Amino acid sequence: MKRPKTIFALTSGYLLLFSIGILSSGVGLPGGLNSDSESSKSVQTQTKSAQTKAKSGQSSTKSAQTKSKTIQKSSKTEPGKKVKEPGTVIIGTQIWAEANLNVSTFRNGDTIPEAKTFKEWVAAGESGKPAWCYYNNDPAIGKKYGKLYNWFAVTDPRELAPAGWTIPDDADWVKLINFLGGPGAAGSKLKSTTGWSEGNFGSNNTGFAGFPGGYRVENGIFQNIGNIGIWWTSTENNPLSAVDHYLAQNNSLSRSTSPKQRGESVRCIKK
């Protein structure tokens, strides 16, 4: 009868050891499930963090693209806006040469005769032939004021104006005057800040730099350097005269007509 007790004791021992093993391994207990859940949450948190960084990267890319587009837009020239070229002044919608014409050949390369003496000047005018001269026949004056041309040179079919330029007509000058506020206001804005004999300088805020280069009358006499700047137009007034515009001591830009034999300055315009 003693053997059953021994078997019972052994069975109880095995059960006790089995229970201890389960407790030490944590299998099947809530603690083990919590550990797996925390690991899962950690992975999810890392994933969300990576997604947030990816979105941040996308935002940075979009920001860079926006800046790039802004730079591209700012680099474009505004539609209809004229770009200033060397040797030009932009006044309103017009592009003028910044200095008086100083050429001795027509556009096709033919030479324009220089008329120095009174006799040469008168002969060119009476025969209706083109001619030019420097004021007082002094090339040093020409460097500042340009050449003086009779109207026959201005309208010669071989073209006095260089390629890309033209001689302004009366309407071009009227447009200039109107843009600047009328004859009384235009004069000061076009006159140079030096060269006027009585000190009636202009502001030259247009950059036109209208110097008082004087002119040469029909008989060959030179007059009014330092007092008047006068420019031919391509517009004929009648068979004997043509339209011109001039600056004087009174700071106005005025319109007049003069004999075609007269020598005056020329200012070109782009069209």
Backbone as CSV, one residue per row, in Angstrom:
resi,resn,N_x,N_y,N_z,CA_x,CA_y,CA_z,C_x,C_y,C_z
1,MET,0.841,-1.205,0.000,0.000,0.000,0.000,0.866,1.240,0.000
2,LYS,2.141,1.190,0.227,3.049,2.337,0.255,3.378,2.835,-1.132
3,ARG,3.327,2.058,-2.216,3.696,2.466,-3.587,2.790,3.554,-4.132
4,PRO,1.485,3.553,-3.979,0.655,4.656,-4.501,1.053,6.010,-3.963
5,LYS,1.434,6.105,-2.749,1.861,7.389,-2.189,3.095,7.914,-2.901
6,THR,3.970,7.016,-3.224,5.197,7.435,-3.929,4.875,8.011,-5.294
7,ILE,3.943,7.311,-6.020,3.545,7.785,-7.367,2.889,9.136,-7.283
8,PHE,2.044,9.345,-6.288,1.356,10.619,-6.118,2.349,11.730,-5.849
9,ALA,3.361,11.437,-5.059,4.390,12.445,-4.712,5.179,12.842,-5.939
10,LEU,5.490,11.830,-6.758,6.257,12.144,-7.972,5.430,12.997,-8.936
11,THR,4.147,12.640,-9.063,3.262,13.400,-9.972,3.123,14.825,-9.523
12,SER,2.977,15.035,-8.261,2.868,16.403,-7.717,4.135,17.201,-7.996
13,GLY,5.266,16.550,-7.905,6.553,17.240,-8.159,6.667,17.706,-9.583
14,TYR,6.234,16.769,-10.479,6.292,17.161,-11.911,5.397,18.328,-12.209
15,LEU,4.214,18.366,-11.649,3.276,19.471,-11.867,3.841,20.783,-11.365
16,LEU,4.480,20.706,-10.178,5.074,21.917,-9.618,6.160,22.458,-10.515
17,LEU,7.049,21.596,-11.030,8.136,22.042,-11.918,7.582,22.626,-13.213
18,PHE,6.518,22.005,-13.738,5.908,22.487,-14.988,5.328,23.888,-14.816
19,SER,4.712,24.143,-13.670,4.127,25.457,-13.386,5.201,26.512,-13.268
20,ILE,6.293,26.154,-12.607,7.414,27.101,-12.447,7.993,27.472,-13.801
21,GLY,8.101,26.484,-14.683,8.629,26.734,-16.037,7.779,27.698,-16.809
22,ILE,6.462,27.556,-16.714,5.555,28.465,-17.441,5.673,29.879,-16.927
23,LEU,5.754,30.017,-15.589,5.862,31.353,-14.984,7.138,32.046,-15.397
24,SER,8.252,31.264,-15.426,9.538,31.889,-15.771,9.598,32.299,-17.218
25,SER,8.908,31.568,-18.123,8.962,31.916,-19.554,7.969,32.974,-19.921
26,GLY,6.927,33.193,-19.152,5.928,34.221,-19.412,5.000,33.857,-20.526
27,VAL,4.981,32.660,-21.028,4.149,32.263,-22.131,2.698,32.264,-21.706
28,GLY,1.831,32.897,-22.519,0.397,32.876,-22.270,-0.064,33.897,-21.278
29,LEU,0.840,34.751,-20.730,0.444,35.737,-19.734,0.287,37.101,-20.378
30,PRO,-0.519,37.985,-19.798,-0.734,39.319,-20.349,0.542,40.106,-20.539
31,GLY,1.534,39.836,-19.652,2.800,40.569,-19.799,3.451,40.318,-21.126
32,GLY,3.436,39.111,-21.628,4.028,38.781,-22.914,3.319,39.478,-24.050
33,LEU,1.993,39.619,-24.043,1.226,40.317,-25.069,1.549,41.805,-25.079
34,ASN,1.707,42.403,-23.911,2.049,43.825,-23.814,3.399,44.113,-24.448
35,SER,4.337,43.224,-24.293,5.667,43.418,-24.863,5.601,43.450,-26.384
36,ASP,4.817,42.498,-26.990,4.687,42.485,-28.442,3.972,43.733,-28.928
37,SER,2.944,44.199,-28.175,2.182,45.395,-28.570,3.055,46.635,-28.570
38,GLU,3.920,46.774,-27.539,4.814,47.935,-27.472,5.801,47.935,-28.622
39,SER,6.285,46.743,-28.997,7.208,46.660,-30.143,6.509,47.095,-31.415
40,SER,5.231,46.665,-31.557,4.457,47.050,-32.747,4.254,48.550,-32.801
41,LYS,3.911,49.150,-31.623,3.716,50.610,-31.565,4.994,51.352,-31.910
42,SER,6.136,50.828,-31.457,7.421,51.468,-31.749,7.692,51.489,-33.243
43,VAL,7.379,50.360,-33.913,7.565,50.282,-35.362,6.672,51.277,-36.071
44,GLN,5.366,51.352,-35.590,4.422,52.290,-36.207,4.891,53.735,-36.036
45,THR,5.416,54.019,-34.830,5.907,55.393,-34.571,7.046,55.743,-35.504
46,GLN,7.978,54.791,-35.700,9.099,55.029,-36.597,8.614,55.227,-38.028
47,THR,7.577,54.465,-38.436,7.020,54.597,-39.795,6.421,55.971,-39.993
48,LYS,5.596,56.401,-38.971,4.996,57.732,-39.056,6.062,58.817,-39.126
49,SER,7.142,58.649,-38.337,8.232,59.640,-38.356,8.866,59.716,-39.736
50,ALA,9.054,58.540,-40.357,9.633,58.511,-41.704,8.705,59.182,-42.694
51,GLN,7.368,58.936,-42.517,6.399,59.560,-43.414,6.409,61.073,-43.252
52,THR,6.517,61.523,-41.986,6.570,62.971,-41.722,7.788,63.600,-42.383
53,LYS,8.952,62.913,-42.289,10.166,63.423,-42.943,9.997,63.463,-44.443
54,ALA,9.322,62.445,-44.997,9.103,62.401,-46.449,8.251,63.575,-46.882
55,LYS,7.150,63.850,-46.079,6.294,64.995,-46.392,7.065,66.295,-46.299
56,SER,7.949,66.384,-45.261,8.769,67.586,-45.097,9.668,67.785,-46.300
57,GLY,10.233,66.644,-46.790,11.074,66.717,-47.988,10.298,67.179,-49.198
58,GLN,9.037,66.668,-49.317,8.194,67.088,-50.435,7.883,68.568,-50.351
59,SER,7.620,69.079,-49.123,7.341,70.508,-48.938,8.536,71.351,-49.334
60,SER,9.759,70.869,-48.942,10.973,71.605,-49.299,11.150,71.648,-50.812
61,THR,10.833,70.500,-51.468,10.948,70.445,-52.929,9.986,71.423,-53.583
62,LYS,8.707,71.435,-53.075,7.720,72.353,-53.620,8.152,73.797,-53.419
63,SER,8.733,74.087,-52.219,9.201,75.445,-51.933,10.299,75.852,-52.904
64,ALA,11.231,74.897,-53.175,12.318,75.186,-54.117,11.775,75.416,-55.512
65,GLN,10.752,74.597,-55.888,10.153,74.769,-57.206,9.472,76.119,-57.329
66,THR,8.786,76.550,-56.224,8.114,77.850,-56.220,9.119,78.979,-56.383
67,LYS,10.254,78.896,-55.649,11.304,79.907,-55.767,11.871,79.936,-57.174
68,SER,12.062,78.736,-57.760,12.588,78.657,-59.123,11.664,79.347,-60.104
69,LYS,10.317,79.097,-59.946,9.352,79.737,-60.835,9.366,81.241,-60.665
70,THR,9.531,81.695,-59.397,9.573,83.141,-59.136,10.761,83.786,-59.824
71,ILE,11.931,83.105,-59.755,13.132,83.627,-60.400,12.943,83.679,-61.904
72,GLN,12.318,82.617,-62.464,12.097,82.586,-63.906,11.180,83.712,-64.341
73,LYS,10.122,83.989,-63.555,9.190,85.057,-63.898,9.875,86.407,-63.848
74,SER,10.721,86.627,-62.802,11.352,87.929,-62.643,12.394,88.198,-63.713
75,SER,12.950,87.109,-64.313,13.986,87.290,-65.321,13.421,87.645,-66.688
76,LYS,12.101,87.460,-66.866,11.496,87.755,-68.147,11.262,89.247,-68.308
77,THR,11.467,89.776,-69.529,11.194,91.178,-69.816,9.688,91.390,-69.892
78,GLU,9.213,92.460,-69.286,7.787,92.746,-69.308,7.331,92.920,-70.749
79,PRO,6.187,92.325,-71.084,5.681,92.439,-72.460,5.493,93.892,-72.862
80,GLY,5.973,94.229,-74.064,5.798,95.581,-74.586,6.824,96.582,-74.091
81,LYS,7.659,96.187,-73.123,8.659,97.108,-72.593,9.888,97.122,-73.493
82,LYS,10.293,98.314,-73.921,11.442,98.436,-74.806,12.733,98.347,-73.998
83,VAL,13.718,97.691,-74.580,15.006,97.531,-73.929,15.980,98.559,-74.487
84,LYS,16.631,99.297,-73.608,17.553,100.340,-74.037,18.810,99.730,-74.652
85,GLU,19.146,100.191,-75.832,20.353,99.758,-76.521,21.420,100.836,-76.384
86,PRO,22.697,100.467,-76.514,23.755,101.481,-76.446,23.545,102.568,-77.501
87,GLY,23.768,103.822,-77.116,23.629,104.935,-78.051,22.208,105.407,-78.255
88,THR,21.286,104.943,-77.404,19.880,105.322,-77.557,19.326,105.898,-76.261
89,VAL,18.221,106.640,-76.378,17.440,107.063,-75.218,15.981,106.708,-75.496
90,ILE,15.315,106.181,-74.494,13.905,105.820,-74.625,13.071,106.907,-73.965
91,ILE,12.194,107.528,-74.758,11.310,108.574,-74.250,9.890,108.166,-74.613
92,GLY,9.120,107.780,-73.615,7.792,107.236,-73.891,7.929,105.929,-74.646
93,THR,7.283,105.839,-75.795,7.380,104.637,-76.632,8.385,104.811,-77.770
94,GLN,9.087,105.938,-77.780,10.033,106.225,-78.864,11.472,105.916,-78.441
95,ILE,12.260,105.498,-79.430,13.691,105.273,-79.204,14.470,106.252,-80.083
96,TRP,15.142,107.203,-79.439,15.911,108.226,-80.141,17.399,107.956,-80.016
97,ALA,18.162,108.459,-80.985,19.617,108.441,-80.848,19.991,109.414,-79.735
98,GLU,21.050,109.111,-78.999,21.418,109.970,-77.883,22.349,111.116,-78.299
99,ALA,22.694,111.186,-79.579,23.566,112.258,-80.066,23.165,112.638,-81.490
100,ASN,23.578,113.808,-81.913,23.295,114.261,-83.279,24.057,113.411,-84.290
101,LEU,23.495,113.312,-85.468,24.099,112.509,-86.528,25.452,113.103,-86.944
102,ASN,26.409,112.222,-87.231,27.768,112.679,-87.561,28.385,111.751,-88.610
103,VAL,27.630,111.505,-89.692,28.119,110.617,-90.751,28.449,111.426,-92.009
104,SER,29.353,110.883,-92.811,29.745,111.558,-94.056,29.457,110.688,-95.285
105,THR,28.745,109.580,-95.087,28.339,108.725,-96.203,26.863,108.356,-96.054
106,PHE,26.228,108.099,-97.185,24.864,107.597,-97.149,24.874,106.132,-96.751
107,ARG,23.700,105.580,-96.526,23.595,104.200,-96.074,24.209,103.226,-97.072
108,ASN,24.146,103.555,-98.370,24.689,102.656,-99.393,26.199,102.804,-99.570
109,GLY,26.817,103.707,-98.795,28.260,103.895,-98.861,28.714,105.068,-99.707
110,ASP,27.821,105.695,-100.445,28.195,106.868,-101.254,28.582,108.043,-100.351
111,THR,29.568,108.795,-100.793,30.042,109.931,-100.010,29.097,111.128,-100.125
112,ILE,28.846,111.784,-98.994,28.070,113.032,-98.988,29.075,114.175,-99.141
113,PRO,28.913,115.018,-100.126,29.892,116.103,-100.332,29.969,117.049,-99.132
114,GLU,31.189,117.390,-98.747,31.399,118.405,-97.710,31.534,119.765,-98.389
115,ALA,30.765,120.731,-97.899,30.813,122.086,-98.468,31.403,123.027,-97.418
116,LYS,32.683,123.390,-97.598,33.349,124.228,-96.602,33.162,125.720,-96.893
117,THR,33.433,126.112,-98.096,33.408,127.545,-98.409,31.974,128.034,-98.619
118,PHE,31.825,129.370,-98.550,30.511,129.960,-98.828,30.031,129.551,-100.220
119,LYS,30.957,129.619,-101.186,30.602,129.313,-102.570,30.110,127.880,-102.701
120,GLU,30.791,126.942,-102.075,30.398,125.534,-102.146,29.025,125.307,-101.493
121,TRP,28.798,125.981,-100.385,27.530,125.804,-99.685,26.359,126.368,-100.504
122,VAL,26.543,127.540,-101.037,25.500,128.180,-101.841,25.223,127.357,-103.098
123,ALA,26.281,126.860,-103.757,26.124,126.091,-104.986,25.324,124.811,-104.742
124,ALA,25.603,124.139,-103.613,24.868,122.908,-103.295,23.394,123.208,-103.070
125,GLY,23.110,124.290,-102.355,21.724,124.640,-102.074,20.948,125.040,-103.313
126,GLU,21.584,125.817,-104.169,20.878,126.288,-105.371,20.621,125.160,-106.364
127,SER,21.478,124.160,-106.369,21.295,123.036,-107.297,20.483,121.898,-106.681
128,GLY,20.113,122.034,-105.403,19.333,121.000,-104.726,20.111,119.731,-104.455
129,LYS,21.416,119.872,-104.230,22.269,118.705,-103.988,22.611,118.591,-102.502
130,PRO,22.804,117.365,-102.019,23.119,117.174,-100.600,24.500,117.715,-100.241
131,ALA,24.623,118.210,-99.001,25.904,118.716,-98.508,25.905,118.693,-96.979
132,TRP,27.121,118.660,-96.420,27.269,118.754,-94.971,28.471,119.626,-94.643
133,CYS,28.535,120.053,-93.382,29.686,120.803,-92.896,29.720,120.723,-91.376
134,TYR,30.875,121.071,-90.808,30.950,121.298,-89.369,30.685,122.779,-89.112
135,TYR,30.184,123.107,-87.948,30.009,124.517,-87.609,31.386,125.177,-87.641
136,ASN,31.470,126.294,-88.381,32.747,127.003,-88.596,33.802,126.109,-89.232
137,ASN,33.357,125.020,-89.868,34.266,124.050,-90.493,35.306,123.518,-89.511
138,ASP,34.899,123.367,-88.260,35.805,122.944,-87.188,35.431,121.524,-86.730
139,PRO,36.261,120.523,-87.066,35.961,119.139,-86.666,35.862,118.956,-85.154
140,ALA,36.580,119.780,-84.392,36.521,119.667,-82.929,35.110,119.973,-82.425
141,ILE,34.436,120.927,-83.059,33.053,121.248,-82.686,32.133,120.081,-83.062
142,GLY,32.449,119.433,-84.180,31.637,118.320,-84.641,31.620,117.137,-83.685
143,LYS,32.685,116.969,-82.900,32.726,115.860,-81.952,31.625,115.977,-80.899
144,LYS,31.249,117.216,-80.582,30.223,117.451,-79.569,28.842,117.656,-80.179
145,TYR,28.791,118.406,-81.283,27.504,118.813,-81.856,27.091,118.036,-83.108
146,GLY,27.992,117.240,-83.643,27.677,116.531,-84.876,27.814,117.426,-86.091
147,LYS,27.355,116.932,-87.247,27.440,117.688,-88.496,26.145,118.463,-88.745
148,LEU,26.244,119.469,-89.637,25.080,120.194,-90.128,24.808,119.736,-91.557
149,TYR,23.554,119.423,-91.869,23.176,118.914,-93.190,22.117,119.821,-93.809
150,ASN,22.185,119.998,-95.141,21.042,120.651,-95.784,19.918,119.624,-95.954
151,TRP,18.715,120.130,-96.292,17.558,119.224,-96.325,17.618,118.244,-97.490
152,PHE,18.431,118.560,-98.494,18.581,117.654,-99.639,19.334,116.392,-99.240
153,ALA,20.203,116.504,-98.265,20.883,115.316,-97.726,19.921,114.505,-96.865
154,VAL,19.058,115.196,-96.127,18.104,114.534,-95.232,17.160,113.620,-96.001
155,THR,16.725,114.058,-97.180,15.712,113.300,-97.940,16.275,112.587,-99.165
156,ASP,17.577,112.500,-99.268,18.177,111.799,-100.403,17.742,110.334,-100.402
157,PRO,17.381,109.769,-101.540,16.906,108.376,-101.585,17.951,107.338,-101.173
158,ARG,19.211,107.737,-101.118,20.261,106.806,-100.680,20.278,106.636,-99.157
159,GLU,19.445,107.361,-98.461,19.226,107.258,-97.011,20.382,107.852,-96.202
160,LEU,20.089,108.943,-95.535,21.080,109.570,-94.651,21.222,108.798,-93.342
161,ALA,20.123,108.302,-92.806,20.163,107.590,-91.523,20.828,106.223,-91.684
162,PRO,21.656,105.822,-90.718,22.271,104.490,-90.766,21.210,103.383,-90.719
163,ALA,21.624,102.180,-91.060,20.706,101.042,-91.046,20.069,100.877,-89.667
164,GLY,18.765,100.638,-89.656,18.042,100.482,-88.400,17.475,101.775,-87.862
165,TRP,17.831,102.896,-88.504,17.386,104.218,-88.067,16.627,104.905,-89.201
166,THR,15.949,105.984,-88.848,15.286,106.807,-89.854,15.305,108.259,-89.399
167,ILE,15.028,109.174,-90.331,14.916,110.586,-89.990,13.493,110.832,-89.481
168,PRO,13.313,111.394,-88.289,11.957,111.603,-87.773,11.182,112.607,-88.620
169,ASP,9.891,112.365,-88.767,9.053,113.341,-89.454,8.422,114.277,-88.420
170,ASP,7.626,115.205,-88.886,7.018,116.175,-87.980,6.157,115.499,-86.924
171,ALA,5.443,114.450,-87.311,4.578,113.740,-86.368,5.367,113.110,-85.228
172,ASP,6.592,112.638,-85.508,7.436,112.058,-84.459,7.799,113.104,-83.413
173,TRP,8.145,114.296,-83.868,8.490,115.376,-82.942,7.260,115.829,-82.148
174,VAL,6.125,115.899,-82.793,4.895,116.282,-82.093,4.560,115.254,-81.005
175,LYS,4.727,113.987,-81.310,4.485,112.926,-80.327,5.413,113.086,-79.130
176,LEU,6.676,113.402,-79.391,7.656,113.625,-78.326,7.229,114.799,-77.446
177,ILE,6.834,115.895,-78.090,6.419,117.090,-77.352,5.219,116.798,-76.468
178,ASN,4.242,116.118,-77.006,3.026,115.817,-76.246,3.312,114.904,-75.062
179,PHE,4.177,113.934,-75.251,4.526,113.025,-74.155,5.180,113.771,-72.999
180,LEU,5.962,114.794,-73.332,6.702,115.545,-72.310,5.894,116.701,-71.721
181,GLY,4.645,116.837,-72.119,3.793,117.833,-71.492,3.587,119.113,-72.258
182,GLY,3.937,119.111,-73.547,3.738,120.311,-74.357,5.035,121.054,-74.606
183,PRO,5.031,122.017,-75.534,6.259,122.739,-75.921,6.986,123.389,-74.747
184,GLY,6.238,124.024,-73.840,6.869,124.720,-72.724,7.557,123.788,-71.745
185,ALA,6.974,122.623,-71.508,7.553,121.668,-70.566,8.640,120.819,-71.210
186,ALA,8.504,120.555,-72.505,9.432,119.642,-73.189,10.832,120.207,-73.293
187,GLY,10.934,121.514,-73.499,12.241,122.116,-73.754,13.268,121.827,-72.682
188,SER,12.931,122.095,-71.442,13.880,121.890,-70.346,14.269,120.423,-70.192
189,LYS,13.313,119.537,-70.436,13.589,118.105,-70.291,14.516,117.566,-71.378
190,LEU,14.576,118.274,-72.501,15.408,117.837,-73.628,16.749,118.562,-73.691
191,LYS,16.825,119.746,-73.106,18.051,120.545,-73.200,19.191,119.942,-72.387
192,SER,20.401,120.136,-72.892,21.592,119.677,-72.191,21.835,120.521,-70.934
193,THR,22.636,119.985,-70.043,22.944,120.696,-68.796,24.180,121.579,-68.931
194,THR,24.781,121.599,-70.117,25.939,122.466,-70.382,25.825,123.027,-71.796
195,GLY,26.658,124.043,-72.095,26.798,124.525,-73.459,25.958,125.731,-73.821
196,TRP,24.994,126.093,-72.985,24.128,127.218,-73.305,24.773,128.512,-72.832
197,SER,24.914,129.463,-73.746,25.729,130.654,-73.504,25.229,131.531,-72.358
198,GLU,23.942,131.621,-72.169,23.397,132.487,-71.119,23.066,131.730,-69.839
199,GLY,23.518,130.506,-69.762,23.294,129.717,-68.553,21.908,129.146,-68.415
200,ASN,21.092,129.225,-69.459,19.739,128.661,-69.404,19.769,127.168,-69.730
201,PHE,20.403,126.432,-68.830,20.561,125.001,-69.049,19.246,124.268,-68.801
202,GLY,19.164,123.080,-69.362,18.003,122.242,-69.120,18.290,121.219,-68.037
203,SER,17.278,120.433,-67.687,17.462,119.351,-66.712,17.973,118.079,-67.390
204,ASN,17.680,117.952,-68.689,18.048,116.766,-69.476,17.628,115.472,-68.786
205,ASN,16.488,115.481,-68.113,16.070,114.249,-67.435,15.578,113.179,-68.396
206,THR,15.484,113.488,-69.683,15.150,112.474,-70.685,16.396,111.784,-71.223
207,GLY,17.574,112.419,-71.042,18.811,111.884,-71.616,19.028,112.291,-73.063
208,PHE,18.134,113.123,-73.607,18.225,113.533,-75.012,19.460,114.402,-75.280
209,ALA,19.862,115.196,-74.303,21.053,116.052,-74.405,21.017,116.953,-75.637
210,GLY,20.026,117.836,-75.688,19.896,118.774,-76.799,20.859,119.935,-76.663
211,PHE,21.988,119.873,-77.379,22.993,120.933,-77.333,22.643,122.052,-78.324
212,PRO,23.063,123.264,-78.017,22.818,124.398,-78.927,23.871,124.454,-80.030
213,GLY,23.704,123.617,-81.052,24.733,123.483,-82.084,24.693,124.530,-83.180
214,GLY,23.700,125.452,-83.124,23.618,126.498,-84.144,23.207,125.945,-85.500
215,TYR,23.413,126.749,-86.542,23.029,126.342,-87.896,23.818,127.166,-88.921
216,ARG,23.652,126.823,-90.198,24.299,127.552,-91.297,23.209,128.027,-92.261
217,VAL,23.170,129.326,-92.499,22.119,129.884,-93.358,22.477,129.697,-94.830
218,GLU,21.560,130.097,-95.700,21.661,129.812,-97.126,22.921,130.379,-97.779
219,ASN,23.380,131.546,-97.301,24.558,132.165,-97.924,25.883,131.642,-97.361
220,GLY,25.810,130.676,-96.442,27.013,130.054,-95.913,27.481,130.565,-94.566
221,ILE,26.794,131.562,-93.988,27.188,132.110,-92.684,26.706,131.184,-91.562
222,PHE,27.558,131.028,-90.548,27.218,130.211,-89.366,26.632,131.111,-88.282
223,GLN,25.594,130.629,-87.606,24.934,131.448,-86.592,24.455,130.640,-85.387
224,ASN,24.479,131.320,-84.228,23.772,130.925,-82.998,24.234,129.653,-82.297
225,ILE,25.498,129.276,-82.444,25.980,128.202,-81.591,25.973,128.709,-80.148
226,GLY,25.555,127.901,-79.230,25.429,128.302,-77.825,24.074,128.900,-77.492
227,ASN,23.276,129.222,-78.520,21.969,129.843,-78.292,20.787,129.028,-78.807
228,ILE,20.998,128.289,-79.883,19.900,127.531,-80.498,20.391,126.150,-80.933
229,GLY,19.562,125.168,-80.672,19.766,123.833,-81.228,18.574,123.537,-82.117
230,ILE,18.818,123.172,-83.377,17.712,123.005,-84.330,17.902,121.734,-85.146
231,TRP,16.804,121.003,-85.360,16.861,119.691,-85.999,15.839,119.586,-87.137
232,TRP,16.319,119.079,-88.265,15.444,118.849,-89.402,14.442,117.733,-89.118
233,THR,13.282,117.810,-89.774,12.391,116.661,-89.920,12.421,116.262,-91.392
234,SER,11.838,115.134,-91.704,11.753,114.707,-93.112,10.502,115.260,-93.785
235,THR,9.773,116.119,-93.075,8.501,116.651,-93.567,8.703,117.944,-94.351
236,GLU,8.235,117.940,-95.583,8.327,119.145,-96.413,7.180,120.101,-96.078
237,ASN,7.501,121.384,-96.030,6.468,122.402,-95.826,5.902,122.882,-97.164
238,ASN,6.790,123.201,-98.099,6.441,123.577,-99.477,7.671,123.356,-100.349
239,PRO,7.618,123.628,-101.631,8.786,123.347,-102.494,10.081,124.042,-102.068
240,LEU,10.000,125.083,-101.259,11.205,125.831,-100.871,11.633,125.629,-99.422
241,SER,10.747,125.085,-98.593,11.069,124.979,-97.166,10.607,123.645,-96.586
242,ALA,11.137,123.343,-95.391,10.784,122.103,-94.689,10.614,122.397,-93.204
243,VAL,10.018,121.446,-92.496,9.704,121.625,-91.073,10.907,121.245,-90.211
244,ASP,11.157,122.045,-89.173,12.187,121.724,-88.192,11.669,122.047,-86.791
245,HIS,12.409,121.611,-85.787,12.068,121.899,-84.383,13.326,122.380,-83.675
246,TYR,13.170,123.359,-82.771,14.374,123.943,-82.165,14.199,124.232,-80.679
247,LEU,15.317,124.200,-79.975,15.426,124.605,-78.579,16.134,125.949,-78.532
248,ALA,15.673,126.825,-77.636,16.281,128.153,-77.518,16.480,128.500,-76.043
249,GLN,16.802,129.767,-75.770,17.079,130.188,-74.409,15.838,130.163,-73.517
250,ASN,14.650,130.175,-74.090,13.424,130.231,-73.289,12.941,128.868,-72.792
251,ASN,13.741,127.828,-72.968,13.434,126.486,-72.460,12.177,125.853,-73.052
252,SER,11.811,126.248,-74.256,10.685,125.603,-74.930,11.199,124.872,-76.172
253,LEU,10.417,123.907,-76.632,10.716,123.231,-77.888,9.686,123.718,-78.897
254,SER,10.150,124.405,-79.916,9.232,125.061,-80.857,9.337,124.470,-82.257
255,ARG,8.274,124.612,-83.016,8.201,124.152,-84.401,8.346,125.348,-85.327
256,SER,9.087,125.158,-86.430,9.230,126.233,-87.410,9.445,125.625,-88.790
257,THR,9.601,126.460,-89.787,9.975,126.017,-91.140,11.174,126.839,-91.584
258,SER,12.047,126.214,-92.372,13.268,126.890,-92.824,13.555,126.524,-94.276
259,PRO,14.320,127.380,-94.977,14.709,127.058,-96.356,15.499,125.752,-96.416
260,LYS,15.280,124.996,-97.457,15.917,123.689,-97.585,17.437,123.774,-97.716
261,GLN,17.945,124.950,-98.099,19.392,125.113,-98.247,20.111,125.232,-96.896
262,ARG,19.365,125.465,-95.842,19.963,125.702,-94.531,20.619,124.432,-93.991
263,GLY,21.683,124.631,-93.218,22.368,123.505,-92.573,21.928,123.366,-91.121
264,GLU,21.372,122.226,-90.766,20.877,121.996,-89.413,21.310,120.633,-88.902
265,SER,21.154,120.442,-87.609,21.462,119.151,-86.994,20.385,118.133,-87.366
266,VAL,20.728,116.861,-87.201,19.798,115.751,-87.445,19.872,114.791,-86.278
267,ARG,18.711,114.431,-85.759,18.649,113.417,-84.690,17.779,112.256,-85.177
268,CYS,18.349,111.068,-85.221,17.640,109.912,-85.780,16.729,109.245,-84.743
269,ILE,15.804,108.439,-85.242,14.866,107.710,-84.400,14.698,106.302,-84.966
270,LYS,14.427,105.341,-84.080,14.139,103.979,-84.521,12.632,103.797,-84.679
271,LYS,12.240,103.049,-85.722,10.823,102.767,-85.936,10.621,101.290,-86.193
